[in-house]
């Protein structure tokens, strides 16, 4: 029987009782505050489960010192669903230099409330309080820790999170389809231990008597990858090659006390299914019990997800191993209906903050291979692939439809675009896009300029970005209010040397690009870049890769911000170590200047 969608999902027994619910089917425990918005995973999953006929409540950010927080909704009929939140809790808490952050944008008032390694901590508490109730873990933290992985914060290889947590099943990737199937099986009375073959899930088997599926790929064990870096790189290569929902095989990795078994990824939702999910009655507000705003909501309150998936395969990004490479786009009519509903909200000011996905202008792109067999084995999608349906017109059609909605003054694309997907002959795409859908800054992510580094990052060469930059600058000619490129750049990536950072600094000097959006590489679980950082090896070729650490990493970061006077000493040290003292002086080409006594000093 289909249940009516509540205004907000219940967060207490009293709210559940008002809906006539004595015991919830599913209780979601999240490290984020409860925000009823499609960009917040707990709210989205909860809405999907209600739409499928299951009553679901949310326990947001339970207090570890108060067991009653975990009992707030009682015992679920089917299972607890646990997630650390939209962001890995360790990434959320610590900078690239492992310094504790002072705020958490996913919490009321920005106050830090979730624990480190939140998935493990929440699961331990629930298992102690409800030892006979199934626990399903998911979200980005669990998804990217599903196998033995390098953990930057403890500087060691850790076991699969499922080997450490007292959970029954791990859901990886986008979890709607997998969670719904688990719910169906448990509703039918199937024991949790017999639910073993659902796509998009990982299970744990006893180490002495595992039920190995035929044709499974055996990965190097935890003992091997934690003691041998070549084995770690080999395991990563095998994992990344088996993440296609159509071609992927079962993966098996032995741990000291258990066997971890990953089923192939779930098939991505279709256009119709995505439309249905994102048109659920989200209020786009925080739960009314909060007295302080949740900072993460405001930048996305009036944003729209147009599609899922990204075939960019950037080495430092885990999207390919979480959301997948296959693009699935919503219909234009569905997006228009969603925006039209937003225009009726009292908070509406006429501006759509963002329309996009992981990469906005991948909307509407397709490939016959995706539909028939999944991604190619090398997943080398790109503008040069003849099988990829480059379709910038589809994205423009979507944007035009949105900006023509009554009540919409501006429809921006704030999430950035892939410049390498916009060819020289773009049919006027860039001009129209910049005219109507860019405010002051257009976000792009070249990341670096040295060819060796961009190749390791799996990013286009600098020549592609430079061509795009010149075309963008040409469009600014004659404009009363010019626009600027906001380039995302990275220091400290594996393979990058101080000399490479000097080359990047010179490029910034010559082009005048802004450097506000810069980052120091942070090794996060289950990315190719993290594999290189830990092993010093390229996972595909086995070649040795230089890994900047310690003092060198600080110098690289300073070179990216050479204009900042606080970085003078480190910049000077870097220039000297690279043999580039010619860039210290009073000439216009110099990155830093001389002191008043004529000595080459470490500052501007």
ChimeraX attribute file (.defattr): number of C-alpha atoms within 10 A of each C-alpha:
attribute: neighborCount
match mode: 1-to-1
recipient: residues
	/A:1	6
	/A:2	10
	/A:3	13
	/A:4	11
	/A:5	18
	/A:6	15
	/A:7	11
	/A:8	22
	/A:9	23
	/A:10	24
	/A:11	20
	/A:12	16
	/A:13	18
	/A:14	14
	/A:15	16
	/A:16	20
	/A:17	12
	/A:18	10
	/A:19	15
	/A:20	9
	/A:21	15
	/A:22	15
	/A:23	19
	/A:24	21
	/A:25	22
	/A:26	24
	/A:27	28
	/A:28	24
	/A:29	26
	/A:30	26
	/A:31	26
	/A:32	29
	/A:33	27
	/A:34	30
	/A:35	28
	/A:36	25
	/A:37	24
	/A:38	24
	/A:39	19
	/A:40	20
	/A:41	22
	/A:42	32
	/A:43	24
	/A:44	19
	/A:45	21
	/A:46	25
	/A:47	27
	/A:48	22
	/A:49	21
	/A:50	21
	/A:51	17
	/A:52	15
	/A:53	15
	/A:54	22
	/A:55	27
	/A:56	26
	/A:57	31
	/A:58	25
	/A:59	24
	/A:60	22
	/A:61	24
	/A:62	22
	/A:63	14
	/A:64	15
	/A:65	7
	/A:66	9
	/A:67	13
	/A:68	13
	/A:69	16
	/A:70	22
	/A:71	16
	/A:72	17
	/A:73	25
	/A:74	16
	/A:75	19
	/A:76	21
	/A:77	16
	/A:78	23
	/A:79	22
	/A:80	27
	/A:81	28
	/A:82	28
	/A:83	30
	/A:84	29
	/A:85	28
	/A:86	18
	/A:87	16
	/A:88	24
	/A:89	22
	/A:90	20
	/A:91	20
	/A:92	19
	/A:93	20
	/A:94	16
	/A:95	14
	/A:96	15
	/A:97	13
	/A:98	13
	/A:99	9
	/A:100	13
	/A:101	12
	/A:102	10
	/A:103	15
	/A:104	20
	/A:105	17
	/A:106	27
	/A:107	25
	/A:108	20
	/A:109	15
	/A:110	16
	/A:111	15
	/A:112	17
	/A:113	18
	/A:114	27
	/A:115	19
	/A:116	16
	/A:117	17
	/A:118	22
	/A:119	27
	/A:120	22
	/A:121	15
	/A:122	25
	/A:123	23
	/A:124	17
	/A:125	15
	/A:126	21
	/A:127	17
	/A:128	10
	/A:129	15
	/A:130	17
	/A:131	12
	/A:132	9
	/A:133	18
	/A:134	22
	/A:135	25
	/A:136	22
	/A:137	30
	/A:138	24
	/A:139	26
	/A:140	24
	/A:141	26
	/A:142	27
	/A:143	29
	/A:144	24
	/A:145	22
	/A:146	25
	/A:147	31
	/A:148	29
	/A:149	27
	/A:150	26
	/A:151	19
	/A:152	20
	/A:153	15
	/A:154	8
	/A:155	9
	/A:156	13
	/A:157	19
	/A:158	19
	/A:159	24
	/A:160	24
	/A:161	24
	/A:162	25
	/A:163	22
	/A:164	14
	/A:165	18
	/A:166	20
	/A:167	25
	/A:168	20
	/A:169	23
	/A:170	29
	/A:171	30
	/A:172	28
	/A:173	24
	/A:174	25
	/A:175	21
	/A:176	19
	/A:177	18
	/A:178	21
	/A:179	22
	/A:180	16
	/A:181	14
	/A:182	22
	/A:183	19
	/A:184	15
	/A:185	16
	/A:186	18
	/A:187	14
	/A:188	9
	/A:189	10
	/A:190	13
	/A:191	11
	/A:192	17
	/A:193	12
	/A:194	9
	/A:195	16
	/A:196	19
	/A:197	15
	/A:198	20
	/A:199	19
	/A:200	25
	/A:201	28
	/A:202	27
	/A:203	24
	/A:204	25
	/A:205	19
	/A:206	13
	/A:207	14
	/A:208	9
	/A:209	9
	/A:210	14
	/A:211	12
	/A:212	15
	/A:213	14
	/A:214	8
	/A:215	9
	/A:216	15
	/A:217	19
	/A:218	15
	/A:219	22
	/A:220	22
	/A:221	22
	/A:222	25
	/A:223	15
	/A:224	16
	/A:225	23
	/A:226	18
	/A:227	13
	/A:228	13
	/A:229	17
	/A:230	17
	/A:231	20
	/A:232	27
	/A:233	25
	/A:234	19
	/A:235	24
	/A:236	23
	/A:237	18
	/A:238	17
	/A:239	21
	/A:240	19
	/A:241	16
	/A:242	20
	/A:243	26
	/A:244	25
	/A:245	22
	/A:246	17
	/A:247	15
	/A:248	20
	/A:249	21
	/A:250	22
	/A:251	23
	/A:252	24
	/A:253	20
	/A:254	26
	/A:255	21
	/A:256	11
	/A:257	13
	/A:258	20
	/A:259	25
	/A:260	28
	/A:261	27
	/A:262	28
	/A:263	25
	/A:264	22
	/A:265	29
	/A:266	24
	/A:267	17
	/A:268	22
	/A:269	18
	/A:270	13
	/A:271	15
	/A:272	13
	/A:273	14
	/A:274	20
	/A:275	22
	/A:276	14
	/A:277	18
	/A:278	22
	/A:279	16
	/A:280	17
	/A:281	17
	/A:282	21
	/A:283	17
	/A:284	21
	/A:285	16
	/A:286	19
	/A:287	19
	/A:288	10
	/A:289	8
	/A:290	13
	/A:291	10
	/A:292	13
	/A:293	18
	/A:294	23
	/A:295	17
	/A:296	19
	/A:297	21
	/A:298	13
	/A:299	11
	/A:300	19
	/A:301	22
	/A:302	23
	/A:303	27
	/A:304	22
	/A:305	19
	/A:306	28
	/A:307	25
	/A:308	24
	/A:309	22
	/A:310	22
	/A:311	19
	/A:312	21
	/A:313	22
	/A:314	20
	/A:315	22
	/A:316	23
	/A:317	19
	/A:318	20
	/A:319	22
	/A:320	22
	/A:321	22
	/A:322	21
	/A:323	22
	/A:324	24
	/A:325	25
	/A:326	25
	/A:327	24
	/A:328	24
	/A:329	24
	/A:330	24
	/A:331	16
	/A:332	20
	/A:333	12
	/A:334	18
	/A:335	22
	/A:336	19
	/A:337	14
	/A:338	22
	/A:339	23
	/A:340	16
	/A:341	14
	/A:342	25
	/A:343	19
	/A:344	10
	/A:345	11
	/A:346	7
	/A:347	10
	/A:348	14
	/A:349	14
	/A:350	15
	/A:351	18
	/A:352	25
	/A:353	20
	/A:354	23
	/A:355	27
	/A:356	24
	/A:357	22
	/A:358	21
	/A:359	18
	/A:360	22
	/A:361	27
	/A:362	29
	/A:363	28
	/A:364	24
	/A:365	19
	/A:366	18
	/A:367	18
	/A:368	12
	/A:369	13
	/A:370	19
	/A:371	11
	/A:372	9
	/A:373	12
	/A:374	20
	/A:375	24
	/A:376	13
	/A:377	13
	/A:378	8
	/A:379	17
	/A:380	15
	/A:381	19
	/A:382	17
	/A:383	14
	/A:384	11
	/A:385	11
	/A:386	10
	/A:387	14
	/A:388	16
	/A:389	15
	/A:390	22
	/A:391	17
	/A:392	21
	/A:393	17
	/A:394	16
	/A:395	22
	/A:396	19
	/A:397	12
	/A:398	20
	/A:399	22
	/A:400	17
	/A:401	15
	/A:402	25
	/A:403	20
	/A:404	13
	/A:405	15
	/A:406	11
	/A:407	16
	/A:408	18
	/A:409	14
	/A:410	18
	/A:411	26
	/A:412	22
	/A:413	26
	/A:414	21
	/A:415	18
	/A:416	23
	/A:417	20
	/A:418	17
	/A:419	19
	/A:420	18
	/A:421	16
	/A:422	18
	/A:423	16
	/A:424	12
	/A:425	8
	/A:426	13
	/A:427	12
	/A:428	11
	/A:429	16
	/A:430	20
	/A:431	15
	/A:432	13
	/A:433	17
	/A:434	19
	/A:435	14
	/A:436	15
	/A:437	23
	/A:438	20
	/A:439	18
	/A:440	13
	/A:441	15
	/A:442	20
	/A:443	20
	/A:444	19
	/A:445	20
	/A:446	22
	/A:447	22
	/A:448	29
	/A:449	23
	/A:450	18
	/A:451	15
	/A:452	14
	/A:453	19
	/A:454	21
	/A:455	15
	/A:456	20
	/A:457	22
	/A:458	17
	/A:459	21
	/A:460	22
	/A:461	18
	/A:462	16
	/A:463	11
	/A:464	14
	/A:465	19
	/A:466	14
	/A:467	14
	/A:468	18
	/A:469	18
	/A:470	11
	/A:471	14
	/A:472	18
	/A:473	13
	/A:474	10
	/A:475	16
	/A:476	16
	/A:477	10
	/A:478	8
	/A:479	9
	/A:480	7
	/A:481	9
	/A:482	13
	/A:483	18
	/A:484	17
	/A:485	16
	/A:486	19
	/A:487	21
	/A:488	18
	/A:489	21
	/A:490	22
	/A:491	28
	/A:492	25
	/A:493	30
	/A:494	27
	/A:495	23
	/A:496	23
	/A:497	21
	/A:498	22
	/A:499	17
	/A:500	21
	/A:501	26
	/A:502	23
	/A:503	16
	/A:504	21
	/A:505	22
	/A:506	19
	/A:507	14
	/A:508	17
	/A:509	17
	/A:510	10
	/A:511	11
	/A:512	9
	/A:513	14
	/A:514	16
	/A:515	17
	/A:516	12
	/A:517	14
	/A:518	18
	/A:519	18
	/A:520	19
	/A:521	21
	/A:522	22
	/A:523	24
	/A:524	25
	/A:525	27
	/A:526	27
	/A:527	24
	/A:528	27
	/A:529	29
	/A:530	24
	/A:531	28
	/A:532	28
	/A:533	25
	/A:534	21
	/A:535	21
	/A:536	22
	/A:537	23
	/A:538	23
	/A:539	24
	/A:540	12
	/A:541	10
	/A:542	14
	/A:543	11
	/A:544	13
	/A:545	17
	/A:546	16
	/A:547	19
	/A:548	22
	/A:549	14
	/A:550	9
	/A:551	10
	/A:552	17
	/A:553	20
	/A:554	19
	/A:555	26
	/A:556	29
	/A:557	22
	/A:558	25
	/A:559	28
	/A:560	26
	/A:561	21
	/A:562	27
	/A:563	18
	/A:564	14
	/A:565	14
	/A:566	14
	/A:567	21
	/A:568	22
	/A:569	15
	/A:570	21
	/A:571	31
	/A:572	26
	/A:573	18
	/A:574	25
	/A:575	23
	/A:576	14
	/A:577	12
	/A:578	15
	/A:579	11
	/A:580	15
	/A:581	17
	/A:582	14
	/A:583	20
	/A:584	23
	/A:585	21
	/A:586	15
	/A:587	11
	/A:588	10
	/A:589	13
	/A:590	17
	/A:591	26
	/A:592	29
	/A:593	21
	/A:594	16
	/A:595	14
	/A:596	8
	/A:597	7
	/A:598	10
	/A:599	11
	/A:600	18
	/A:601	19
	/A:602	24
	/A:603	22
	/A:604	19
